[in-house]
Amino acid sequence: MKDHGVDATSQTANIRPADMITIPDLIRKKRDGGQLSDDEIKAFIQAVKEKTIQDSQTGAMLMAIWLNGMVSAEIKALTREMMSSGEVMEWPDEWKNFMVDKHSTGGVGDKVSLVLAPALAACGCKVPMFSGRGLAHTGGTLDKLESIPGFKVEQSREQILKILDSVGCCIVGQTETLVPADRVLYALRDITSTVDSLPLVTGSIISKKGAESLSALVLDVKFGRAAICKDFESATELAQMLVEAGNGLGIRTAAVLSGMNSTIGRCVGNSVEVIESLETLKGNGPDDLMELVTTQGDDVAQQLSSVRV
């Protein structure tokens, strides 16, 4: 019998448009050392945000980035898309040139935020510090604060505004709507051994700071045995990435490089670090901690001066 029909295989074939972006394609491209376009990075972050990607796929992409790194254009796109994955904070007009923050890449006994945030507030700044928990061996600021009985690190946007208006600073966790893509990536980096990827560190830090709608930002980039960056050269590379990404979002950004071969201050541990921070605010802190606070506070002032010019 003569067959006048169409082959069944061609009837059921699913031809994919050439421009369709798939997650396996993106993973393969980055795995093989390719450079992801802005649209490809946007597609990846959108999938993370909307949970249309498996954790195993996200982990594979994180490892591909860890292995092959990212060029400046990729880092900027990653940071921008992570920031845009959720709400971007808005502040009263009169606060516009006074919104500041600092961030440390983490270290043993690093309690600078607990001292510097209220010190900056006392100088008239507004400090909306969205902080994180510990990654790898470094303690997290939120973990330290939660050692205070009854302290709540989760606050609504409305409550954050009230706190800033009242005391000038707050140290809180990310809200549900602030950089939701980072919440997913942050957790998976810890369990996939990709915490020390410099592009991922940059995207995580600067996307949150961008969502804070800051005027100025100072970064404390650690190097040494107990830091993510083990040597001065890698710390310098990370500092340059962070400053470039921050400035790219319109934030006046500076970085300080400090050693992390010994603990900061005398105390290590959540509750005792809080106690030491309170003593430092009274002027009784150890010299190394006091120096870090005053150095970074001075850098904030310099960045604000540039904002107001």
Secondary structure as UniProt FT lines:
FT   HELIX           8..12
FT   TURN            18..19
FT   HELIX           23..31
FT   TURN            32..33
FT   HELIX           38..50
FT   HELIX           55..68
FT   HELIX           72..83
FT   TURN            84..85
FT   HELIX           93..98
FT   STRAND          99..104
FT   TURN            108..109
FT   HELIX           112..122
FT   TURN            123..124
FT   STRAND          126..130
FT   TURN            136..137
FT   HELIX           141..145
FT   TURN            146..147
FT   TURN            149..150
FT   HELIX           157..167
FT   STRAND          169..172
FT   TURN            176..177
FT   HELIX           180..191
FT   TURN            192..193
FT   TURN            195..196
FT   HELIX           198..211
FT   TURN            212..213
FT   STRAND          216..223
FT   TURN            225..226
FT   HELIX           232..248
FT   TURN            249..250
FT   STRAND          252..259
FT   HELIX           270..281
FT   TURN            282..283
FT   HELIX           287..308
//
